[in-house]
Amino acid sequence: MPRYIVTGSYTASAMKAMVENPSDREAAARSLVEAAGGTLESFYLTTGDNDFSIKVTIDDATDLISGLMATGASGAVSNLKTIRAFTSDEFTAMQTKAGEIAKAYKAPGS
């Protein structure tokens, strides 16, 4: 199943709400991901450019994007970024396939 890493930041209004009424943001993220048809594999609060990072497995990227749109529309998060992640085994298979495809390719001037 495809894996995605999603990062983002909490908005000022979300931080204000979390200070006034602390809540389990991992549970909220899990609920959202599951509603979109995926599985939340990990949830981390982070330092630096982003406030959180989650790892999600989901069959359909459009379902993930729909869930992220719902989150962004809430006004609680901003700067959402999604990247597709591959395991080492998946990357090894890609290398093998690339080697086979390369046999069919002729570079300019060849």
N, C-alpha and C positions, 0 to 999 in steps of 0.2 A: 504494500500500500504506500502511495507517495507520502513523503514527509515534507513539512514546511516549517520554517522558523519565522516567527512573526515578532517584530519589535515595535515598540511605540512608547508614547509618553502620556502621562496623565495631565489633563488640563488643570488650570488653577481652580476652577469650580469643583472639579472632582477631588482635588487635594483638600480643599476646604471641607467638603462633605465627609472625607475619610477622617479628618482630624476631629470633626464634630461627632461623627458616628462611625467608629472603626468597623470594618467589615472584611470578610475573607475574600480577597480578590481572586485567589486561585479557584475557589468554588464558583465564583461568578464567571470566570473564564471557562471553566470546565462545562458549566451549564450552556454557555453560548456555543462552544465547539460541538458539544453533543447535539444541540438543537440543529446545528448545521450538518450533522451526520458524521462527525469525526470523533477522534479520541485525543484528549489532551495528554501528552506524554510527560511534559514537564512545564513548570512555571517558575520563573525566577524574577525577583526584583533586582534591578541592576543599577550600577553607577555609570556615569558618563553621559553620552548623548541620548540614551534611552532609559526609561524608568522600568520597563519590563521586557522580558523575552519569554516566549512560549514555543514549545515544539509540539506540532500537531501532525497526526496522521489522518488523512481523509482521501477518499477515492476521487472526488471531483473538486478541482480547484475553484470552479465557479460557486460551489456551495460554501467553500471557505471565504471567498471574496464577499459573498452575500452576507455572511455572518460578520465580517469585518466592517462592511458598510453599515450594518445595523449598529455596531459598536460605535463607529465614528459619528453616526447620525445622532447618537445619544448626547454628544457633546462632552463625554467623559474622557476621551482619548484623542490624541492627535499624532501626526507624524508616523502613521502605521506603515510598516515596510514588511514585505513578504518575500522570502527567498525559498526556492526549492532546495532541499537537502538530499544528498545521496550517501548511501553506506559505501564502505570500501569495496564490498563485494559487487555492488551495482557499478561502481566506477571501473573495477577490473573487467566486468562484462562489456562496458562501453569501449574500453581500450581494445579488447578482442574484436569487437564489431568494427571499430574504426580501422583496424588493420585489414579486415576483409574488404571494407568499402574502399580503402586506399588502393587496392589492386585494380579497381575499375576506373580510377581517376587518372587523367592525363593532364599534367600541369602545362600551362602555356609554353610553347617552344619545345615540348617533348616529342 
